[in-house]
Amino acid sequence: MARQRIAASQPVGRADALRKIQVLDGTALKLIALVTMVIDHVGDIFFPEQMWMRAIGRLAMPIFCFCVAEAYIHTRDRRAYLERLGLFALISELPFDFAHAGGIDLAQQNIMLTFALAVMALMAYDYLYEKQGGGIRGTVVGGLAVAGIGLLSIALRADYNFSAIGLVFVFYVLRDRDPFIRNVGAVAFEALVRNVGIYRWGVLSFFPLMMYNGKRGRGLKMFFYLFYPGHLLLLGLLRMLLLR
């Protein structure tokens, strides 16, 4: 229904143009994020001087944040979704440390923790927004809760911390807007909070996001969950063999 409202609100010319380029379903979008993430991690660990690999990797985070917001919107059980992210945050922490530091390292926590906190922030926002009766008051009170959880993510040293949580939130609150406005708003937020060095390349995520057709695709839910700690473990083993 929300997608019907969005389509109805678009100018006819823009809607027709969008339909021509909207060829990516949710699975394809996640695969783009996954591939760019792997390129980034390989560059970070083995080829730190190859900045083009890190630049390509900047596309992954905005796309993953979009997918988290979409999953939160469409999941039948938001609590179960939060618990699943929390579980894989625990599973992924040792592989994350192993890949990036060669051993246990408390200086930074993996992105699954950030996404779990982002979902927690959305749940807090929805609860407080409804409790305050919506409107400006509900938006402000709920937004303060999101900001508080963002600050918690900084204290926990979660990967991308406040910026990723804020980006998920922007995608969520603009969920019923024209896709162009939604994506421009989110990418503008990304450019504002991560406008440093290679992070500027994150704005290019706008293009695959505009190609999203709103369809789930094949899903492959467990593949994506397991791939994250799995590829980190593999990179950690390669690091141990090649960089010792």
Secondary structure, DSSP 8 states (H G I E B T S, - for coil): -HHHHHHHHS-HHHHHHHHHH--B-HHHHHHHHHHHHHHHHHHHHH-TT-HHHHHHHTTHHHHHHHHHHHHHHH-S-HHHHHHHHHHHHHHHHHHHHHHHHSS--TT-B-HHHHHHHHHHHHHHHHHHHHHTTSHHHHHHHHHHHHHHHHHHHHHTTBTTHHHHHHHHHHHHHTTTS-HHHHHHHHHHHHHHHS-SGGGGGGGGGHHHHHTB-S--TT--HHHHHHHHHHHHHHHHHHHHHH--
